[in-house]
């Protein structure tokens, strides 16, 4: 793929990711939409490389920051947007235990950053977790880690689906 095609492809993927993030205003899509939008960046990693995918992520993060719903934009910018790029880099280590440790550390740092930003911007405190109190945050973080592992496996499977099913059909055109 020449440079012009890479620029065009990255621009289209960035635009799709940003446009898809507008669906985050619909109720109950707050977490799902940023996770799915990151898949456009995953396709960019596959079709070009991590450098071009990073450019697509940055290009998509700007309109997402301006237009998307508050919590979703933080989820996309601080985790799901760049995660496919990071995943591709980490998985070159070829040491599964180390890969998982690094991925989970990144996830937890991102979640804590999102929580801190929300607590400062919107005055959310630990007391807002209701009856669970201060332990509620730890319960949610533990559940989040489990869901993140499932998400990571799903991204890998979506990449394989794209490579084995979608890409050959697109290449014919």
C-alpha distance (Angstrom), angle and dihedral (degrees) to the residues before:
residue distance angle dihedral
X1 . . .
X2 3.81 . .
X3 3.79 124.1 .
X4 3.80 95.4 -98.2
X5 3.80 91.8 52.9
X6 3.81 90.6 47.5
X7 3.80 91.7 51.9
X8 3.78 91.3 48.3
X9 3.79 93.5 45.6
X10 3.82 92.5 48.4
X11 3.80 91.2 47.6
X12 3.80 91.7 51.5
X13 3.81 92.6 47.7
X14 3.81 91.5 47.0
X15 3.80 90.6 49.3
X16 3.81 91.8 48.6
X17 3.80 91.5 49.5
X18 3.80 91.9 48.8
X19 3.80 93.8 44.9
X20 3.79 91.8 47.5
X21 3.81 89.0 53.2
X22 3.80 88.9 65.0
X23 3.81 86.8 73.0
X24 3.81 87.1 69.0
X25 3.81 88.5 86.2
X26 3.79 89.1 72.0
X27 3.80 112.3 94.0
X28 3.81 117.2 -97.7
X29 3.82 93.4 16.5
X30 3.80 95.1 93.1
X31 3.81 95.5 108.2
X32 3.79 102.3 22.8
X33 3.80 97.9 55.5
X34 3.84 96.5 56.4
X35 3.81 89.7 46.7
X36 3.80 91.8 51.9
X37 3.82 92.7 42.4
X38 3.79 88.4 58.4
X39 3.81 88.0 63.4
X40 3.81 89.1 71.5
X41 3.79 87.3 59.9
X42 3.82 88.8 47.8
X43 3.81 89.5 57.3
X44 3.80 88.9 50.2
X45 3.81 90.5 53.4
X46 3.81 89.8 51.5
X47 3.79 97.0 45.7
X48 3.81 99.2 40.0
X49 3.81 121.5 5.0
X50 3.79 140.8 -87.7
X51 3.82 93.7 -81.5
X52 3.79 93.1 56.1
X53 3.80 91.2 41.6
X54 3.80 89.4 54.4
X55 3.81 88.8 53.6
X56 3.81 89.6 50.4
X57 3.80 90.6 48.8
X58 3.81 92.0 51.3
X59 3.81 91.1 45.5
X60 3.81 90.2 51.9
X61 3.81 95.3 42.4
X62 3.80 93.5 62.3
X63 3.83 97.5 60.3
X64 3.81 89.9 36.6
X65 3.81 89.0 56.1
X66 3.79 90.4 50.8
X67 3.81 101.3 41.1
X68 3.81 114.1 20.8
X69 3.78 128.9 92.2
X70 3.82 112.3 -83.6
X71 3.78 102.3 -111.8
X72 3.80 93.8 38.4
X73 3.79 92.8 50.6
X74 3.79 90.5 53.6
X75 3.81 90.6 48.4
X76 3.81 90.8 51.0
X77 3.80 98.2 42.4
X78 3.80 97.1 41.1
X79 3.81 99.6 38.6
X80 3.78 127.5 -8.9
X81 3.80 98.7 46.2
X82 3.78 97.0 58.1
X83 3.80 98.0 26.5
X84 3.85 96.4 90.6
X85 3.82 88.7 54.5
X86 3.78 92.2 48.4
X87 3.80 91.2 44.6
X88 3.80 90.9 54.6
X89 3.80 90.8 50.4
X90 3.82 96.2 44.7
X91 3.79 93.0 47.8
X92 3.81 90.2 60.3
X93 3.82 87.4 72.9
X94 3.84 89.9 76.9
X95 3.82 90.6 -150.3
X96 3.82 106.4 111.8
X97 3.82 96.9 -165.4
X98 3.80 92.8 51.4
X99 3.81 91.1 43.5
X100 3.82 92.0 54.7
X101 3.80 92.9 45.6
X102 3.82 91.0 52.1
X103 3.80 93.1 45.7
X104 3.80 93.1 49.5
X105 3.81 91.9 46.7
X106 3.82 90.3 52.1
X107 3.80 90.7 47.9
X108 3.79 93.3 50.5
X109 3.81 93.0 47.1
X110 3.81 90.1 49.7
X111 3.81 93.0 48.1
X112 3.79 91.6 48.7
X113 3.81 90.6 48.4
X114 3.81 90.4 50.3
X115 3.81 91.3 48.6
X116 3.81 92.6 48.0
X117 3.79 91.7 49.2
X118 3.78 91.5 49.0
X119 3.78 92.7 46.3
X120 3.81 90.6 52.6
X121 3.82 97.1 40.8
X122 3.79 99.4 41.1
X123 3.79 103.8 21.1
X124 3.80 94.8 -115.3
X125 3.79 110.3 165.9
X126 3.78 135.9 -172.7
X127 3.82 87.7 -101.7
X128 3.81 89.5 67.9
X129 3.80 89.3 75.4
X130 3.80 88.2 81.7
X131 3.78 122.3 -150.5
X132 3.78 92.5 -1.2
X133 3.80 88.0 63.4
X134 3.76 118.0 179.7
X135 3.80 91.5 -11.1
X136 3.80 90.6 59.2
X137 3.80 90.7 74.4
X138 3.81 90.1 55.2
X139 3.79 92.0 46.7
X140 3.81 90.8 50.9
X141 3.80 91.1 46.9
X142 3.83 91.2 50.7
X143 3.81 91.3 49.2
X144 3.80 89.0 45.6
X145 3.81 90.4 55.2
X146 3.79 90.9 52.5
X147 3.80 91.6 48.6
X148 3.80 90.0 46.7
X149 3.82 91.5 55.7
X150 3.81 88.5 51.1
X151 3.82 89.3 48.4
X152 3.81 91.5 50.8
X153 3.80 91.5 52.0
X154 3.82 89.7 46.2
X155 3.82 91.4 52.5
X156 3.80 89.6 51.9
X157 3.79 90.9 50.2
X158 3.80 92.2 46.3
X159 3.80 88.9 51.9
X160 3.81 89.8 52.5
X161 3.82 90.5 46.1
X162 3.79 89.6 51.3
X163 3.81 93.2 47.2
X164 3.81 96.4 44.9
X165 3.80 103.9 33.4
X166 3.80 113.7 16.1
X167 3.80 102.4 34.7
X168 3.83 96.6 53.9
X169 3.81 89.9 51.8
X170 3.80 92.0 49.1
X171 3.82 92.5 46.1
X172 3.81 90.2 58.8
X173 3.79 89.5 66.2
